[in-house]
């Protein structure tokens, strides 16, 4: 039965719905916005993605843990999620290079999880009801007590979280002798994004989220990257103002996910909270320039206003989601500035969109 004897655990949703299961990982209580990822693989990359900070993640794949964990598959130093919900936990893992089981990984990282939950039923429920806060507990099953704790959890809307996950001090990543220098505004940046720049011969200097344009420019970078991250872009005027300065100074700029939303807001386009968000590794996106479809990796709960993009004289729509026709990519007219809502670095997911890193490098070199 794994490392510890199983204790009963409970999942309580904000609307009062209760789901019962068994404990996994740390014995404790976890709160946050509940959301689901439809990817069949890549659970460790999902758990360590800073964009999930403050959330409880449901893995929709039936079996989780069957290939263990590997240290070099981290997207950050440790899990960023507040809690995990699983259908069936695999006690046995079979990958030869695994460092430890998923349960060992959870315990080491103080992660609260629950399994033996009918995740298909749960996801169907949330899909209809929409995103909401939730609480997992394996230390108390007192529903009234848990309701009281849950009532104190702030909603994701208007929540600023990037300052909690960003690097505390600037650092470089890549070849110090590289010809191309990219300043990265770290709003919750994934390691695989830095790898994609480094693998293309660029040196990145990663700056804390609230770094000013002036301080980043003092490094004399060739271009600026605005990263992914958690929280509501409407609460991040500090980043919006920085991006406005980058645009005004005619510098090359590329944004992914939250960085895409910040670029849009810097161009006076509003953002809004999605009913559920897009989280998975098989979301179809159409590139309006090439006419081709890309299968993409996604993780976001907010989106850019399509109506305002269509009316904008300064922005061009470049990519659109084929499931719900939401904005997936924009370009600033007359500027070297573009962004996408999805994750071209994938990890996990297909590599259909990694050409965007080449596009940015080529834009800088021109």
Backbone torsions as a table, in degrees:
resi	resn	phi	psi	omega
1	UNK	NA	27.1	175.3
2	UNK	85.0	-157.0	-173.3
3	UNK	-80.6	-31.2	-176.0
4	UNK	-132.0	156.3	175.0
5	UNK	-68.6	144.0	-175.4
6	UNK	-74.8	133.5	172.8
7	UNK	-110.2	148.9	175.1
8	UNK	-65.3	150.1	179.0
9	UNK	-138.8	161.1	-177.2
10	UNK	-135.7	145.3	174.7
11	UNK	-116.5	123.6	179.3
12	UNK	-118.2	126.1	177.1
13	UNK	-91.5	160.7	-177.9
14	UNK	-57.7	-30.2	-178.2
15	UNK	-86.5	5.8	176.8
16	UNK	98.2	-5.4	179.3
17	UNK	-67.5	139.5	-176.9
18	UNK	-122.4	134.4	175.9
19	UNK	-128.4	132.3	-176.9
20	UNK	-107.3	140.8	179.3
21	UNK	-154.8	-151.8	-179.9
22	UNK	-125.5	154.5	-175.7
23	UNK	-75.6	152.5	175.3
24	UNK	-148.1	135.5	-179.4
25	UNK	81.0	-142.5	-177.5
26	UNK	-67.7	138.1	171.1
27	UNK	-79.5	118.3	-176.2
28	UNK	176.7	-159.8	-178.9
29	UNK	-132.4	137.5	-179.7
30	UNK	-134.3	141.2	178.8
31	UNK	-127.1	161.2	176.3
32	UNK	155.7	176.7	176.5
33	UNK	-72.4	130.1	180.0
34	UNK	-86.6	135.3	178.7
35	UNK	-150.2	168.1	-177.2
36	UNK	-131.7	145.8	177.0
37	UNK	-115.9	127.6	-174.3
38	UNK	-89.3	3.1	-179.2
39	UNK	-66.9	142.3	179.1
40	UNK	-82.4	-22.3	-179.5
41	UNK	-136.1	174.5	174.2
42	UNK	88.9	26.9	-175.7
43	UNK	-63.5	-35.2	-178.7
44	UNK	-68.6	-38.5	176.7
45	UNK	-64.5	-37.4	178.3
46	UNK	-64.5	-48.3	-176.4
47	UNK	-62.4	-30.4	-175.8
48	UNK	-98.3	3.8	176.9
49	UNK	-76.0	118.0	-179.1
50	UNK	-59.2	-19.0	178.4
51	UNK	-64.0	-20.5	-179.9
52	UNK	-90.1	4.5	-177.3
53	UNK	-57.3	132.2	179.1
54	UNK	85.4	10.0	-176.6
55	UNK	-122.6	156.6	171.0
56	UNK	-105.0	123.6	-173.1
57	UNK	-103.7	133.2	171.4
58	UNK	-98.6	123.3	170.6
59	UNK	-87.0	117.6	-176.4
60	UNK	-80.8	-18.4	175.8
61	UNK	-62.3	140.7	-172.8
62	UNK	-61.5	-39.8	-176.3
63	UNK	-119.1	127.9	178.8
64	UNK	-125.1	137.2	178.7
65	UNK	104.6	-2.8	-172.3
66	UNK	-73.6	-7.7	174.1
67	UNK	-125.1	18.4	172.9
68	UNK	65.0	-155.0	178.7
69	UNK	-133.5	153.6	178.9
70	UNK	-133.6	130.6	-173.7
71	UNK	-56.9	-38.5	-175.3
72	UNK	-81.1	7.4	175.6
73	UNK	-101.2	16.9	178.1
74	UNK	-79.4	140.6	172.2
75	UNK	-94.0	-11.9	172.1
76	UNK	-153.7	-176.7	-172.8
77	UNK	-68.5	-24.6	-174.1
78	UNK	-156.1	167.1	176.4
79	UNK	-58.3	139.3	-179.2
80	UNK	-104.4	-16.3	-178.3
81	UNK	-72.9	155.5	177.3
82	UNK	-84.8	-28.7	-179.2
83	UNK	-164.5	166.0	-176.5
84	UNK	-133.5	140.8	176.9
85	UNK	-121.9	127.2	-173.2
86	UNK	-130.7	148.2	174.4
87	UNK	-77.1	-71.2	-179.9
88	UNK	-124.4	122.8	177.6
89	UNK	-87.3	130.8	179.7
90	UNK	-87.7	108.7	178.8
91	UNK	-63.5	-33.6	-178.2
92	UNK	-102.0	130.5	175.1
93	UNK	-118.8	145.3	-165.4
94	UNK	-117.5	-4.1	-177.6
95	UNK	-75.2	130.1	-171.4
96	UNK	-67.0	-28.5	-177.0
97	UNK	-97.5	13.0	178.6
98	UNK	-66.5	138.8	179.8
99	UNK	-82.9	-34.1	-178.1
100	UNK	-165.6	169.4	177.1
101	UNK	-74.2	162.9	178.4
102	UNK	-64.2	-36.2	178.6
103	UNK	-65.0	-43.5	175.6
104	UNK	-58.8	-40.6	179.2
105	UNK	-62.8	-44.3	178.1
106	UNK	-61.9	-46.0	-178.1
107	UNK	-64.2	-44.4	179.1
108	UNK	-59.6	-34.4	-176.0
109	UNK	-102.8	13.6	175.9
110	UNK	55.8	42.2	-178.5
111	UNK	-98.9	126.6	177.9
112	UNK	-88.3	130.0	-180.0
113	UNK	-140.2	160.6	177.3
114	UNK	-135.6	139.7	176.3
115	UNK	-133.3	-176.3	-170.4
116	UNK	65.1	32.8	175.8
117	UNK	-104.7	135.7	175.7
118	UNK	-73.5	86.4	-174.5
119	UNK	-67.0	-27.7	177.1
120	UNK	-64.2	-44.1	177.8
121	UNK	-65.9	-42.9	-178.5
122	UNK	-63.6	-46.1	-179.7
123	UNK	-64.8	-40.8	177.5
124	UNK	-59.5	-39.9	179.9
125	UNK	-65.4	-48.0	-178.7
126	UNK	-68.0	-35.7	178.1
127	UNK	-56.8	-39.4	-179.5
128	UNK	-80.8	-41.4	-175.3
129	UNK	-80.9	-28.1	-177.8
130	UNK	97.1	169.9	-178.7
131	UNK	-63.7	142.0	178.9
132	UNK	-156.9	166.0	177.0
133	UNK	-76.5	158.0	-179.3
134	UNK	-151.9	166.8	177.6
135	UNK	-139.3	135.9	174.1
136	UNK	-111.9	136.8	174.6
137	UNK	-144.6	136.4	171.7
138	UNK	-118.5	3.7	178.4
139	UNK	-105.3	-18.0	172.3
140	UNK	-147.0	141.2	177.9
141	UNK	-111.1	12.9	-179.6
142	UNK	-76.1	104.5	-174.1
143	UNK	-62.3	-40.0	-179.7
144	UNK	-64.8	-39.9	177.1
145	UNK	-64.2	-41.8	179.8
146	UNK	-67.6	-36.6	176.6
147	UNK	-61.0	-39.9	178.9
148	UNK	-64.7	-42.9	177.2
149	UNK	-64.0	-42.1	-177.0
150	UNK	-66.8	-32.7	-178.8
151	UNK	-64.2	-17.8	-178.6
152	UNK	-93.7	-2.0	-178.8
153	UNK	-83.5	125.0	-178.5
154	UNK	-71.0	149.0	176.4
155	UNK	-71.1	157.5	-179.4
156	UNK	-67.5	-31.6	179.0
157	UNK	-61.3	131.3	-179.3
158	UNK	71.6	12.4	-179.1
159	UNK	-93.8	126.7	177.1
160	UNK	-97.8	121.2	-174.4
161	UNK	-125.7	-17.4	-175.0
162	UNK	-58.7	-35.7	-179.0
163	UNK	-65.0	-16.7	179.8
164	UNK	-89.5	-18.6	-176.7
165	UNK	-113.9	-11.0	-177.5
166	UNK	-67.8	161.7	175.2
167	UNK	-61.8	145.4	-179.9
168	UNK	-81.0	-25.1	177.5
169	UNK	-145.6	153.8	-176.7
170	UNK	-68.7	151.1	178.1
171	UNK	-154.2	161.2	178.7
172	UNK	-103.2	154.2	-178.8
173	UNK	-142.8	118.7	179.9
174	UNK	119.0	-167.6	-176.8
175	UNK	-77.3	119.1	-178.5
176	UNK	-63.9	-17.7	-179.6
177	UNK	-96.9	8.8	-177.3
178	UNK	-61.7	147.3	179.4
179	UNK	-76.8	-27.3	-176.2
180	UNK	-107.0	127.8	-178.8
181	UNK	-115.7	125.4	-178.7
182	UNK	-120.1	123.2	174.6
183	UNK	-85.5	125.0	-177.6
184	UNK	-107.4	118.2	172.4
185	UNK	-86.0	108.0	-171.4
186	UNK	-84.7	100.1	175.6
187	UNK	-97.4	2.8	-175.9
188	UNK	137.3	44.5	-168.4
189	UNK	-69.8	137.6	175.1
190	UNK	-80.9	145.0	179.3
191	UNK	-61.2	-35.7	-176.6
192	UNK	-66.9	-23.8	174.7
193	UNK	-67.5	-45.5	177.8
194	UNK	-62.9	-36.7	177.3
195	UNK	-61.6	-40.2	-179.4
196	UNK	-65.6	-35.2	175.1
197	UNK	-71.8	-45.1	-178.7
198	UNK	-62.4	-40.5	-180.0
199	UNK	-66.1	-16.7	177.3
200	UNK	-100.7	16.2	173.7
201	UNK	82.3	19.9	-179.8
202	UNK	-104.8	148.4	173.0
203	UNK	-101.1	126.5	178.1
204	UNK	-103.2	141.2	167.0
205	UNK	-117.9	118.9	-172.9
206	UNK	-96.2	126.5	-175.9
207	UNK	-114.3	146.5	175.1
208	UNK	-56.3	154.3	-171.3
209	UNK	-56.1	-34.4	-175.0
210	UNK	-97.6	19.6	176.4
211	UNK	-69.3	138.9	179.8
212	UNK	-78.7	160.4	175.4
213	UNK	-58.7	-41.8	-177.8
214	UNK	-59.1	-43.0	-178.9
215	UNK	-69.1	-38.1	176.7
216	UNK	-69.1	-39.8	-178.2
217	UNK	-66.4	-24.4	179.5
218	UNK	-63.2	-19.9	175.6
219	UNK	-80.0	-11.3	-179.6
220	UNK	60.5	54.7	179.8
221	UNK	-74.7	160.3	176.7
222	UNK	-86.5	-22.1	-179.9
223	UNK	-160.1	168.1	-177.9
224	UNK	-124.1	135.1	175.6
225	UNK	-116.4	132.8	178.4
226	UNK	-108.8	119.5	-166.5
227	UNK	-85.7	174.2	169.5
228	UNK	-69.5	174.7	176.8
229	UNK	165.9	176.5	-176.3
230	UNK	-94.2	168.5	171.0
231	UNK	92.8	-176.2	-175.0
232	UNK	-94.7	119.8	180.0
233	UNK	-61.4	-22.1	179.7
234	UNK	-67.8	-14.5	-179.1
235	UNK	-100.6	13.4	-170.5
236	UNK	-122.8	53.9	179.6
237	UNK	-59.7	-30.0	179.9
238	UNK	-60.2	-41.5	179.0
239	UNK	-74.9	-38.5	178.8
240	UNK	-59.4	-45.3	-179.2
241	UNK	-65.1	-37.2	177.3
242	UNK	-63.6	-44.1	-179.5
243	UNK	-66.7	-36.2	175.6
244	UNK	-57.7	-42.6	179.2
245	UNK	-65.4	-39.0	178.4
246	UNK	-62.3	-44.5	179.1
247	UNK	-63.8	-46.7	-178.0
248	UNK	-61.6	-28.7	-179.8
249	UNK	-92.0	13.0	172.0
250	UNK	61.5	34.6	-179.8
251	UNK	-94.2	145.2	175.1
252	UNK	-61.9	135.8	-176.5
253	UNK	-144.2	139.1	-179.3
254	UNK	-135.5	132.1	179.1
255	UNK	-126.9	145.6	176.9
256	UNK	-125.9	132.7	173.4
257	UNK	58.3	-109.3	177.7
258	UNK	-59.7	-36.3	177.1
259	UNK	-61.4	-34.3	175.3
260	UNK	-64.9	-43.8	-179.8
261	UNK	-66.9	-37.8	178.4
262	UNK	-66.6	-40.1	177.1
263	UNK	-61.9	-42.7	178.8
264	UNK	-62.4	-45.2	180.0
265	UNK	-66.2	-31.1	175.5
266	UNK	-66.3	-20.8	177.1
267	UNK	-102.6	20.7	175.1
268	UNK	67.1	30.7	174.5
269	UNK	-105.8	134.0	-176.5
270	UNK	-83.8	163.4	175.9
271	UNK	-122.8	163.2	-179.2
272	UNK	-148.3	161.1	179.8
273	UNK	-85.7	131.2	177.5
274	UNK	-76.2	156.9	178.7
275	UNK	-58.3	-41.5	179.6
276	UNK	-133.7	-26.3	-174.8
277	UNK	89.9	171.2	179.5
278	UNK	-118.5	117.6	-179.7
279	UNK	-144.1	111.0	-178.7
280	UNK	169.0	-171.7	-175.4
281	UNK	-127.1	21.0	-179.1
282	UNK	-139.5	34.4	-178.0
283	UNK	-85.8	123.4	-178.5
284	UNK	-80.6	130.9	178.9
285	UNK	-127.9	138.2	177.8
286	UNK	-100.6	126.6	172.2
287	UNK	-82.2	111.2	-173.4
288	UNK	-71.6	-19.8	178.7
289	UNK	-79.5	-46.4	-178.0
290	UNK	-87.8	-22.5	-176.2
291	UNK	80.9	1.5	-177.4
292	UNK	-93.2	154.0	175.7
293	UNK	-95.2	141.6	175.7
294	UNK	-119.4	135.0	173.2
295	UNK	-88.4	122.5	-167.4
296	UNK	-123.8	158.8	171.8
297	UNK	-94.6	133.9	-176.0
298	UNK	-138.0	150.6	174.9
299	UNK	-161.0	89.6	177.1
300	UNK	-155.5	148.5	178.8
301	UNK	-112.9	-4.5	178.2
302	UNK	-123.2	159.6	-178.4
303	UNK	-144.5	164.3	179.7
304	UNK	-91.7	142.5	-177.8
305	UNK	-64.7	117.8	178.0
306	UNK	-68.0	-40.9	-178.9
307	UNK	-60.2	-42.2	-179.1
308	UNK	-71.5	-33.8	176.0
309	UNK	-62.9	-44.5	-179.1
310	UNK	-63.4	-31.2	-179.2
311	UNK	-88.6	-12.8	-175.2
312	UNK	-70.2	139.8	175.7
313	UNK	-93.9	-11.1	-176.0
314	UNK	-106.0	-13.6	-177.2
315	UNK	-120.3	149.1	176.3
316	UNK	-119.9	133.5	175.1
317	UNK	-76.1	126.2	-177.0
318	UNK	-113.2	-27.7	-178.2
319	UNK	-140.5	144.4	-179.6
320	UNK	-135.5	143.3	178.6
321	UNK	-75.4	127.5	-176.7
322	UNK	-82.0	-9.2	176.0
323	UNK	-83.4	-45.0	-175.5
324	UNK	-133.0	7.4	175.7
325	UNK	61.8	32.0	172.9
326	UNK	-84.3	164.7	-178.0
327	UNK	-70.3	127.7	178.2
328	UNK	-119.6	-9.1	178.7
329	UNK	-167.3	144.0	178.4
330	UNK	-139.0	160.7	173.7
331	UNK	-135.4	138.7	176.9
332	UNK	-85.4	119.9	-177.1
333	UNK	-64.5	133.9	177.6
334	UNK	76.5	4.5	179.8
335	UNK	-128.0	161.1	173.7
336	UNK	-91.5	68.8	-174.8
337	UNK	-146.0	126.5	178.0
338	UNK	-151.6	165.3	-179.3
339	UNK	-158.8	160.6	174.9
340	UNK	-133.8	148.4	-179.9
341	UNK	-77.9	-29.2	-176.1
342	UNK	-88.8	-175.7	-175.0
343	UNK	-111.8	94.2	-179.2
344	UNK	-66.6	-22.5	177.9
345	UNK	-72.7	-14.9	-177.7
346	UNK	56.3	-127.0	178.7
347	UNK	58.6	70.5	4.9
348	UNK	-89.6	166.9	174.2
349	UNK	130.7	175.2	-179.1
350	UNK	-73.0	160.8	-175.4
351	UNK	-102.9	23.7	-176.2
352	UNK	-57.3	-30.4	-168.1
353	UNK	-109.2	11.8	-178.0
354	UNK	-69.4	-10.5	175.7
355	UNK	-60.0	-22.0	-178.4
356	UNK	-64.4	-31.5	175.6
357	UNK	-67.7	-38.5	175.6
358	UNK	-64.8	-40.9	178.9
359	UNK	-58.7	-41.8	-179.3
360	UNK	-68.5	-44.1	178.2
361	UNK	-60.4	-43.7	179.1
362	UNK	-65.3	-37.7	176.8
363	UNK	-60.3	-42.4	179.2
364	UNK	-64.4	-44.9	-175.4
365	UNK	-68.4	-27.0	177.9
366	UNK	-73.2	NA	NA
